[in-house]
Amino acid sequence: MGEPASGPPGPIRVLIVDDDALVRAGLTLMLKGAPDLQVVGAVADGAQVQAAVGEHAPDVVLMDIRMPGLDGIDATRRLRARQDAPEVIILTTFDADEHVFRALRAGAGGFLLKDTPPEGIVEAVRRVAAGEPSLSPSVTRRLIARLVPEEEDRRRADARRVLSALSEREREVALAVGQGKANAVIAGELHMSVGTVKGYISRILTKAGLDNRVQLALVVHDAAPDRPS
């Protein structure tokens, strides 16, 4: 499965956001079974997320999309605009393209279906807390296969401009991230330490004005010359 996730020190603090009380209870019970995870709170509406994050300081937020009041995508966008924002995993019953792209561009670090096995959700929380993306396989396939046609030229130009501003070494790291490679794999292929890889990724994100490596992977994908039009 790649390198072990190395997230924050101590238990990974998780906030659950879902309007279904049974889902909140089920996720809470599931995550409590993992010794390195701690459920610090659960709320029923995207409008409650900001206050809950301020109160509980989670490392990861498990976020439903369809909720009364503020939906999960808008809540994610607002949350990721905070300083020291937690990572967000969108957890939903459907993976329509429009929701996948909106969620990832809003700054979500993961997109999982609710029928993901419990061990898959636990591992996703660990990976996202460690800065690694976590997407359901069906989401990954759709992400690679499709883009909104009318925005394609603009995104390609923007993405190529971002990559052209990077040094040669930074571009090598960015391309490896775009291929979905874990930090340890990138380190081995480019003959550098994992810490150096993390440093490069941090600098690239700062230069590009991006939140996380999922968005960087989207930029690399958008810039590719051989995507179907």
KOLSELUM-223956 format. One record per residue: residue in one letter; x, y, z of N, C-alpha, C in turn. Coordinates in steps of 0.02 Angstrom, whole numbers, plus 50000, padded with zeros to 5 digits. Layout:
BEGIN
DRENNU,rest,n_X,n_Y,n_Z,ca_X,ca_Y,ca_Z,c_X,c_Y,c_Z
DRENNU,A,X,Y,Z,X,Y,Z,X,Y,Z
...
This chain:
BEGIN
DRENNU,rest,n_X,n_Y,n_Z,ca_X,ca_Y,ca_Z,c_X,c_Y,c_Z
DRENNU,M,50041,49940,50000,50000,50000,50000,50042,50063,50000
DRENNU,G,50109,50055,49994,50152,50114,49994,50179,50126,50064
DRENNU,E,50209,50184,50075,50239,50199,50138,50186,50207,50192
DRENNU,P,50202,50191,50255,50154,50201,50308,50139,50274,50315
DRENNU,A,50075,50290,50329,50056,50359,50340,50085,50384,50405
DRENNU,S,50115,50443,50405,50142,50472,50466,50108,50539,50477
DRENNU,G,50054,50538,50514,50013,50597,50523,50035,50637,50583
DRENNU,P,49988,50674,50614,50005,50715,50671,50026,50674,50731
DRENNU,P,50065,50702,50778,50083,50665,50838,50021,50651,50880
DRENNU,G,50020,50592,50912,49961,50575,50952,49905,50550,50907
DRENNU,P,49847,50535,50936,49791,50510,50896,49770,50561,50843
DRENNU,I,49747,50537,50786,49720,50580,50734,49649,50600,50754
DRENNU,R,49638,50665,50760,49574,50691,50784,49526,50699,50725
DRENNU,V,49467,50669,50731,49419,50667,50675,49353,50700,50695
DRENNU,L,49328,50743,50651,49261,50772,50658,49217,50742,50604
DRENNU,I,49157,50719,50623,49110,50690,50576,49054,50740,50561
DRENNU,V,49040,50750,50497,48987,50797,50476,48938,50759,50431
DRENNU,D,48879,50745,50455,48828,50709,50416,48760,50722,50447
DRENNU,D,48709,50733,50405,48643,50748,50432,48604,50686,50454
DRENNU,D,48631,50627,50441,48599,50564,50461,48628,50540,50527
DRENNU,A,48586,50539,50579,48610,50520,50646,48638,50449,50647
DRENNU,L,48608,50404,50607,48632,50335,50605,48702,50332,50573
DRENNU,V,48713,50371,50521,48779,50373,50490,48831,50401,50539
DRENNU,R,48813,50454,50574,48860,50482,50623,48878,50431,50676
DRENNU,A,48827,50395,50700,48840,50345,50752,48882,50288,50725
DRENNU,G,48867,50266,50663,48905,50211,50634,48978,50228,50622
DRENNU,L,48989,50288,50595,49058,50310,50583,49096,50318,50649
DRENNU,T,49062,50345,50699,49094,50353,50764,49116,50286,50792
DRENNU,L,49071,50237,50790,49086,50171,50815,49144,50139,50776
DRENNU,M,49141,50147,50710,49193,50118,50667,49262,50148,50682
DRENNU,L,49265,50214,50686,49330,50247,50696,49357,50236,50766
DRENNU,K,49313,50228,50815,49336,50215,50883,49371,50148,50890
DRENNU,G,49360,50104,50841,49394,50039,50842,49467,50043,50822
DRENNU,A,49489,50101,50796,49559,50110,50777,49596,50146,50833
DRENNU,P,49648,50117,50861,49681,50147,50919,49714,50214,50906
DRENNU,D,49730,50229,50843,49765,50291,50827,49717,50346,50804
DRENNU,L,49651,50333,50807,49602,50383,50787,49559,50403,50847
DRENNU,Q,49539,50466,50849,49496,50491,50903,49441,50535,50873
DRENNU,V,49378,50514,50882,49322,50554,50859,49310,50609,50911
DRENNU,V,49320,50671,50891,49316,50727,50939,49249,50764,50935
DRENNU,G,49208,50748,50885,49144,50781,50879,49106,50757,50819
DRENNU,A,49041,50773,50818,48999,50755,50761,48943,50807,50756
DRENNU,V,48933,50834,50695,48881,50884,50684,48840,50864,50624
DRENNU,A,48780,50896,50617,48731,50874,50568,48723,50920,50509
DRENNU,D,48762,50975,50506,48751,51024,50453,48817,51059,50437
DRENNU,G,48827,51074,50372,48888,51109,50352,48896,51176,50386
DRENNU,A,48839,51208,50404,48842,51273,50437,48872,51269,50507
DRENNU,Q,48874,51209,50536,48901,51200,50603,48976,51183,50603
DRENNU,V,49004,51175,50543,49072,51149,50539,49123,51198,50567
DRENNU,Q,49118,51262,50549,49168,51310,50571,49173,51313,50647
DRENNU,A,49115,51317,50680,49115,51320,50753,49143,51255,50783
DRENNU,A,49125,51198,50753,49148,51134,50779,49224,51127,50771
DRENNU,V,49250,51150,50715,49323,51148,50704,49358,51193,50754
DRENNU,G,49330,51253,50766,49359,51297,50815,49360,51267,50885
DRENNU,E,49308,51229,50901,49303,51199,50968,49345,51137,50976
DRENNU,H,49346,51094,50925,49377,51028,50933,49446,51021,50900
DRENNU,A,49465,51067,50856,49530,51065,50821,49545,50996,50791
DRENNU,P,49502,50971,50747,49515,50906,50716,49573,50909,50666
DRENNU,D,49603,50851,50653,49653,50845,50600,49619,50829,50534
DRENNU,V,49564,50792,50537,49528,50770,50477,49453,50779,50489
DRENNU,V,49418,50803,50438,49345,50808,50440,49316,50760,50388
DRENNU,L,49272,50715,50411,49234,50672,50365,49170,50708,50349
DRENNU,M,49160,50727,50286,49108,50774,50266,49059,50743,50215
DRENNU,D,48995,50742,50233,48944,50722,50184,48933,50780,50135
DRENNU,I,48906,50765,50075,48892,50818,50027,48822,50847,50038
DRENNU,R,48771,50805,50036,48702,50829,50038,48680,50838,50111
DRENNU,M,48674,50901,50131,48651,50917,50198,48606,50978,50195
DRENNU,P,48559,50985,50241,48519,51046,50243,48562,51106,50261
DRENNU,G,48541,51164,50240,48581,51224,50255,48639,51228,50207
DRENNU,L,48700,51221,50233,48761,51226,50193,48783,51157,50171
DRENNU,D,48791,51145,50105,48812,51079,50084,48886,51067,50097
DRENNU,G,48907,51004,50089,48975,50985,50108,49029,51017,50066
DRENNU,I,49014,51031,50002,49065,51061,49959,49078,51133,49978
DRENNU,D,49024,51172,49988,49034,51241,50010,49065,51244,50079
DRENNU,A,49045,51198,50123,49076,51195,50190,49150,51180,50185
DRENNU,T,49168,51136,50139,49239,51119,50129,49278,51180,50104
DRENNU,R,49250,51216,50055,49283,51275,50028,49296,51326,50083
DRENNU,R,49246,51339,50124,49255,51388,50178,49305,51363,50230
DRENNU,L,49302,51298,50244,49346,51270,50294,49419,51273,50272
DRENNU,R,49432,51258,50208,49500,51256,50184,49530,51326,50176
DRENNU,A,49488,51377,50182,49514,51446,50180,49542,51467,50247
DRENNU,R,49531,51428,50299,49557,51444,50365,49632,51433,50368
DRENNU,Q,49665,51469,50412,49735,51453,50426,49736,51389,50466
DRENNU,D,49786,51347,50453,49791,51281,50486,49727,51241,50479
DRENNU,A,49697,51243,50420,49635,51207,50408,49647,51131,50413
DRENNU,P,49598,51094,50439,49605,51021,50439,49597,50994,50369
DRENNU,E,49618,50932,50359,49605,50898,50296,49532,50877,50293
DRENNU,V,49506,50869,50233,49436,50850,50224,49430,50790,50179
DRENNU,I,49390,50741,50200,49372,50684,50158,49297,50689,50145
DRENNU,I,49278,50694,50081,49208,50692,50063,49186,50619,50064
DRENNU,L,49133,50605,50102,49108,50536,50109,49034,50537,50089
DRENNU,T,49018,50504,50033,48951,50512,50005,48926,50447,49974
DRENNU,T,48862,50446,49956,48833,50386,49927,48838,50386,49851
DRENNU,F,48860,50441,49821,48863,50445,49748,48926,50481,49726
DRENNU,D,48948,50465,49664,49012,50493,49641,49004,50527,49573
DRENNU,A,48949,50565,49564,48939,50600,49501,48998,50647,49488
DRENNU,D,49018,50651,49425,49076,50691,49406,49074,50761,49434
DRENNU,E,49016,50794,49429,49012,50864,49451,49031,50870,49524
DRENNU,H,49011,50822,49565,49026,50826,49636,49099,50811,49650
DRENNU,V,49126,50763,49613,49197,50746,49622,49241,50807,49608
DRENNU,F,49231,50838,49551,49274,50894,49532,49264,50953,49578
DRENNU,R,49202,50968,49595,49189,51025,49640,49221,51013,49709
DRENNU,A,49216,50952,49734,49244,50937,49800,49320,50942,49801
DRENNU,L,49352,50914,49750,49425,50915,49749,49452,50986,49737
DRENNU,R,49418,51023,49694,49440,51092,49682,49424,51137,49742
DRENNU,A,49379,51116,49784,49365,51154,49846,49418,51141,49899
DRENNU,G,49460,51090,49887,49515,51077,49934,49510,51011,49972
DRENNU,A,49462,50969,49955,49457,50904,49989,49518,50861,49973
DRENNU,G,49542,50826,50022,49600,50782,50013,49580,50710,49997
DRENNU,G,49515,50696,50000,49491,50629,49985,49419,50630,49965
DRENNU,F,49398,50578,49928,49329,50571,49906,49313,50497,49908
DRENNU,L,49272,50476,49955,49257,50405,49964,49182,50394,49962
DRENNU,L,49162,50335,49939,49092,50315,49941,49077,50285,50010
DRENNU,K,49015,50293,50032,48997,50268,50098,48997,50192,50102
DRENNU,D,48998,50158,50044,49002,50085,50046,49074,50060,50048
DRENNU,T,49122,50107,50056,49192,50088,50065,49197,50045,50128
DRENNU,P,49233,49989,50127,49239,49947,50187,49269,49987,50246
DRENNU,P,49251,49970,50307,49275,50007,50366,49351,50016,50367
DRENNU,E,49387,49963,50349,49460,49969,50351,49485,50019,50298
DRENNU,G,49447,50026,50243,49465,50074,50192,49455,50145,50215
DRENNU,I,49401,50158,50253,49389,50225,50279,49441,50242,50332
DRENNU,V,49457,50195,50375,49509,50207,50427,49576,50223,50394
DRENNU,E,49595,50184,50344,49658,50196,50310,49658,50262,50273
DRENNU,A,49600,50281,50245,49595,50346,50210,49606,50403,50259
DRENNU,V,49579,50398,50318,49589,50451,50369,49664,50456,50385
DRENNU,R,49697,50400,50393,49769,50401,50408,49808,50432,50352
DRENNU,R,49792,50414,50290,49830,50439,50233,49820,50514,50224
DRENNU,V,49757,50536,50228,49743,50607,50219,49774,50649,50275
DRENNU,A,49773,50623,50337,49805,50658,50393,49880,50666,50381
DRENNU,A,49909,50619,50344,49981,50621,50329,49996,50660,50265
DRENNU,G,49944,50690,50235,49955,50730,50175,49951,50691,50110
DRENNU,E,49928,50628,50113,49922,50588,50053,49849,50587,50031
DRENNU,P,49834,50592,49965,49765,50590,49942,49735,50521,49950
DRENNU,S,49669,50518,49955,49635,50453,49960,49569,50458,49922
DRENNU,L,49566,50423,49866,49507,50425,49823,49481,50354,49810
DRENNU,S,49415,50346,49809,49387,50282,49789,49411,50265,49718
DRENNU,P,49422,50200,49703,49446,50182,49637,49401,50209,49581
DRENNU,S,49336,50207,49589,49291,50231,49536,49301,50305,49525
DRENNU,V,49313,50341,49580,49324,50413,49575,49389,50427,49538
DRENNU,T,49441,50389,49553,49505,50399,49519,49498,50388,49444
DRENNU,R,49463,50335,49424,49454,50321,49353,49417,50379,49318
DRENNU,R,49364,50403,49349,49325,50457,49320,49365,50521,49317
DRENNU,L,49405,50532,49369,49446,50593,49372,49496,50595,49315
DRENNU,I,49525,50539,49300,49574,50535,49247,49540,50540,49178
DRENNU,A,49480,50511,49173,49448,50504,49108,49413,50567,49083
DRENNU,R,49388,50609,49129,49343,50662,49106,49359,50730,49137
DRENNU,L,49350,50781,49097,49352,50851,49119,49295,50888,49085
DRENNU,V,49273,50943,49114,49220,50983,49084,49248,51013,49019
DRENNU,P,49220,50996,48960,49251,51016,48896,49261,51091,48889
DRENNU,E,49212,51132,48906,49218,51204,48894,49271,51238,48935
DRENNU,E,49295,51205,48989,49346,51235,49031,49415,51206,49016
DRENNU,E,49418,51158,48970,49479,51120,48961,49537,51162,48938
DRENNU,D,49527,51205,48887,49582,51245,48861,49610,51293,48914
DRENNU,R,49564,51325,48951,49586,51372,49003,49625,51336,49057
DRENNU,R,49600,51279,49078,49635,51242,49132,49703,51218,49108
DRENNU,R,49707,51196,49044,49771,51173,49018,49822,51229,49018
DRENNU,A,49801,51288,48996,49846,51346,48994,49868,51366,49065
DRENNU,D,49820,51368,49111,49836,51386,49180,49884,51334,49211
DRENNU,A,49870,51270,49198,49912,51218,49227,49983,51220,49200
DRENNU,R,49990,51232,49134,50057,51235,49105,50096,51296,49130
DRENNU,R,50060,51351,49143,50092,51409,49170,50119,51395,49241
DRENNU,V,50080,51359,49280,50102,51340,49348,50165,51297,49344
DRENNU,L,50164,51246,49302,50221,51200,49298,50283,51235,49270
DRENNU,S,50273,51282,49224,50330,51317,49193,50366,51361,49243
DRENNU,A,50331,51380,49297,50362,51423,49349,50404,51383,49398
DRENNU,L,50403,51316,49392,50440,51274,49438,50510,51260,49411
DRENNU,S,50556,51245,49457,50622,51222,49436,50616,51152,49406
DRENNU,E,50669,51130,49372,50667,51064,49341,50655,51009,49392
DRENNU,R,50688,51015,49450,50680,50965,49502,50610,50967,49531
DRENNU,E,50583,51027,49541,50515,51033,49566,50465,51002,49517
DRENNU,R,50477,51012,49452,50432,50982,49403,50435,50906,49406
DRENNU,E,50494,50878,49416,50500,50805,49422,50458,50780,49480
DRENNU,V,50462,50815,49537,50423,50795,49596,50348,50804,49582
DRENNU,A,50330,50859,49550,50260,50872,49535,50231,50818,49489
DRENNU,L,50269,50799,49438,50246,50748,49392,50236,50681,49428
DRENNU,A,50282,50665,49474,50275,50603,49513,50213,50605,49557
DRENNU,V,50199,50662,49587,50138,50670,49627,50077,50660,49582
DRENNU,G,50080,50688,49521,50025,50681,49474,50013,50609,49453
DRENNU,Q,50065,50568,49458,50058,50497,49441,50033,50455,49500
DRENNU,G,50019,50490,49557,49992,50457,49615,50043,50420,49658
DRENNU,K,50107,50437,49650,50159,50403,49687,50165,50429,49758
DRENNU,A,50177,50385,49805,50187,50404,49875,50256,50435,49884
DRENNU,N,50265,50471,49939,50328,50506,49951,50388,50459,49950
DRENNU,A,50380,50400,49979,50437,50353,49982,50457,50330,49912
DRENNU,V,50407,50320,49869,50422,50298,49800,50457,50354,49762
DRENNU,I,50432,50415,49770,50463,50473,49737,50535,50480,49761
DRENNU,A,50546,50473,49826,50613,50480,49854,50660,50429,49823
DRENNU,G,50637,50366,49817,50680,50314,49788,50696,50327,49715
DRENNU,E,50646,50348,49677,50657,50359,49605,50700,50420,49591
DRENNU,L,50695,50472,49633,50733,50534,49622,50795,50539,49665
DRENNU,H,50809,50485,49703,50870,50482,49743,50875,50539,49793
DRENNU,M,50822,50547,49833,50822,50597,49886,50786,50567,49946
DRENNU,S,50790,50601,50003,50757,50576,50063,50683,50593,50060
DRENNU,V,50643,50556,50100,50572,50571,50105,50561,50642,50130
DRENNU,G,50602,50664,50178,50597,50732,50204,50609,50784,50150
DRENNU,T,50657,50770,50105,50670,50817,50050,50611,50819,50002
DRENNU,V,50581,50761,49989,50522,50759,49946,50466,50802,49976
DRENNU,K,50454,50794,50041,50402,50833,50074,50417,50908,50069
DRENNU,G,50482,50925,50076,50501,50995,50070,50487,51023,50000
DRENNU,Y,50503,50983,49949,50488,51003,49880,50413,51013,49870
DRENNU,I,50374,50965,49894,50301,50970,49885,50274,51032,49920
DRENNU,S,50298,51046,49979,50276,51106,50015,50292,51169,49976
DRENNU,R,50353,51173,49947,50372,51232,49908,50330,51237,49844
DRENNU,I,50318,51181,49812,50277,51181,49751,50207,51207,49765
DRENNU,L,50177,51182,49819,50109,51203,49837,50107,51278,49851
DRENNU,T,50159,51304,49885,50162,51375,49899,50169,51416,49835
DRENNU,K,50214,51394,49791,50225,51429,49728,50161,51430,49686
DRENNU,A,50126,51374,49685,50068,51366,49641,50003,51392,49673
DRENNU,G,50006,51410,49737,49946,51433,49771,49894,51378,49780
DRENNU,L,49918,51317,49793,49874,51259,49801,49871,51238,49874
DRENNU,D,49816,51202,49891,49806,51180,49960,49840,51114,49975
DRENNU,N,49839,51068,49927,49862,51000,49943,49883,50964,49879
DRENNU,R,49909,50903,49888,49937,50867,49831,49884,50841,49783
DRENNU,V,49821,50835,49806,49768,50817,49759,49760,50871,49707
DRENNU,Q,49759,50934,49729,49753,50989,49682,49814,50993,49637
DRENNU,L,49874,50977,49664,49933,50975,49622,49927,50921,49569
DRENNU,A,49901,50863,49587,49891,50809,49538,49842,50830,49484
DRENNU,L,49791,50869,49502,49745,50894,49451,49780,50942,49403
DRENNU,V,49824,50984,49429,49862,51030,49386,49905,50990,49337
DRENNU,V,49939,50939,49361,49981,50898,49317,49938,50864,49264
DRENNU,H,49880,50840,49285,49835,50808,49237,49809,50857,49186
DRENNU,D,49791,50917,49209,49766,50968,49163,49818,50989,49111
DRENNU,A,49882,50987,49131,49936,51011,49087,49957,50958,49036
DRENNU,A,49936,50896,49045,49960,50842,49002,49940,50854,48929
DRENNU,P,49986,50846,48882,49970,50860,48811,49930,50806,48777
DRENNU,D,49928,50746,48806,49898,50690,48769,49830,50671,48795
DRENNU,R,49796,50715,48834,49729,50699,48856,49681,50706,48798
DRENNU,P,49628,50665,48797,49579,50671,48742,49542,50737,48748
DRENNU,S,49527,50769,48690,49491,50832,48691,49417,50820,48689
